[in-house]
Amino acid sequence: MMAGSVTWLPDAPDTVTDLETFGSVSPIRKVTEQVAFEGSWDVARRDKVRELFDGMAAEWSSRFGDERETTIIDALDRGGLRGPKVVELGAGSGLGTNEIASRTADLVALDLSMNMLREQSGGTPLVQGDASTLPIPDAAVDTLVLVNMFLFPVEVDRVLHSAGRLLWINTNGHETPIYLSPEDVVAALPGAWTATAGRAGTGIWAAVDRA
Ligand SMILES: C[S@@+](CC[C@H](N)C(=O)[O-])C[C@H]1O[C@@H](n2cnc3c(N)ncnc32)[C@H](O)[C@@H]1O
């Protein structure tokens, strides 16, 4: 099935569609859309978001079920990484980090919240930073992985090399608070992009490449 420049794969056999409704009514959904489409990000918003996640870090990993990991594994299996240099943005306490690390020897995980990063386990190098101003040279990354994370389109476009890939994952599908549809991700990025998208567990994912 084609929708704009997004090709949807058949649902994985374990796809869950009766999602609990919470993300679409969350204030953070509006912030997600403003960041992606209006570039609405400043120091005040950054500090508020960091405080929010610093405060949730201790209990973050215990809040959700295994279907979150099912979505990430399917994204990596059927979407996939594009090359060895991988950066995970908004890695948080590491829901996806160790699974990504098992598929590349060159992963760095970045997050705004030091408290979230402190909850990580595993040997992945961790960086505290703001994904709106990445400490990464132009065109230096093969794949950016974002799991339930804000999209900063200009930075994604800048740091991905010409054949690079954005792997976008929302582990509670359209009810993920920080959610954009694959069609919205393609529309928000500068220039022409195309995506392959899939659903698995409770979530959706999109492997987004330059057209
Ligand atoms: C909803 S949590 C997701 C964490 C993890 N990926 C997961 O799915 O469990 C969003 C994460 O993005 C981080 N974050 C938010 N804005 C960010 C920014 N501008 N730069 C880097 N990380 C950011 C937060 O600190 C938080 O850890």
The ligand as an SDF file (V2000), in Angstrom:
LIG
                    3D

 27 29  0  0  0  0  0  0  0  0999 V2000
    9.5730    9.5490   25.7650 C   0  0  0  0  0  0  0  0  0  0  0  0
   11.2290    9.4350   26.2690 S   0  0  0  0  0  0  0  0  0  0  0  0
   11.8080    8.0440   25.3480 C   0  0  0  0  0  0  0  0  0  0  0  0
   13.0170    7.3950   25.9370 C   0  0  0  0  0  0  0  0  0  0  0  0
   13.3630    6.0550   25.2690 C   0  0  0  0  0  0  0  0  0  0  0  0
   13.7560    6.2640   23.9060 N   0  0  0  0  0  0  0  0  0  0  0  0
   12.1920    5.1160   25.3970 C   0  0  0  0  0  0  0  0  0  0  0  0
   11.4760    4.9350   24.4030 O   0  0  0  0  0  0  0  0  0  0  0  0
   11.9770    4.5830   26.4960 O   0  0  0  0  0  0  0  0  0  0  0  0
   11.9500   10.7980   25.3990 C   0  0  0  0  0  0  0  0  0  0  0  0
   13.4150   10.9530   25.6820 C   0  0  0  0  0  0  0  0  0  0  0  0
   13.9150   11.9860   24.8390 O   0  0  0  0  0  0  0  0  0  0  0  0
   14.7620   12.8150   25.5900 C   0  0  0  0  0  0  0  0  0  0  0  0
   14.7980   14.1290   24.9350 N   0  0  0  0  0  0  0  0  0  0  0  0
   13.7930   15.0160   24.8520 C   0  0  0  0  0  0  0  0  0  0  0  0
   14.1930   16.1000   24.1700 N   0  0  0  0  0  0  0  0  0  0  0  0
   15.4770   15.8710   23.8210 C   0  0  0  0  0  0  0  0  0  0  0  0
   16.4460   16.6190   23.1140 C   0  0  0  0  0  0  0  0  0  0  0  0
   16.1850   17.8370   22.6400 N   0  0  0  0  0  0  0  0  0  0  0  0
   17.6660   16.0890   22.9370 N   0  0  0  0  0  0  0  0  0  0  0  0
   17.9660   14.8570   23.4270 C   0  0  0  0  0  0  0  0  0  0  0  0
   17.0890   14.1150   24.1220 N   0  0  0  0  0  0  0  0  0  0  0  0
   15.8630   14.6190   24.3160 C   0  0  0  0  0  0  0  0  0  0  0  0
   14.1630   12.8190   26.9800 C   0  0  0  0  0  0  0  0  0  0  0  0
   15.0840   13.2150   27.9650 O   0  0  0  0  0  0  0  0  0  0  0  0
   13.7010   11.3740   27.1080 C   0  0  0  0  0  0  0  0  0  0  0  0
   14.7100   10.5530   27.6560 O   0  0  0  0  0  0  0  0  0  0  0  0
  1  2  1  0
  2  3  1  0
  2 10  1  0
  3  4  1  0
  4  5  1  0
  5  6  1  0
  5  7  1  0
  7  8  2  0
  7  9  1  0
 10 11  1  0
 11 12  1  0
 11 26  1  0
 12 13  1  0
 13 14  1  0
 13 24  1  0
 14 15  1  0
 14 23  1  0
 15 16  2  0
 16 17  1  0
 17 18  1  0
 17 23  2  0
 18 19  1  0
 18 20  2  0
 20 21  1  0
 21 22  2  0
 22 23  1  0
 24 25  1  0
 24 26  1  0
 26 27  1  0
M  CHG  2   2   1   9  -1
M  END
$$$$
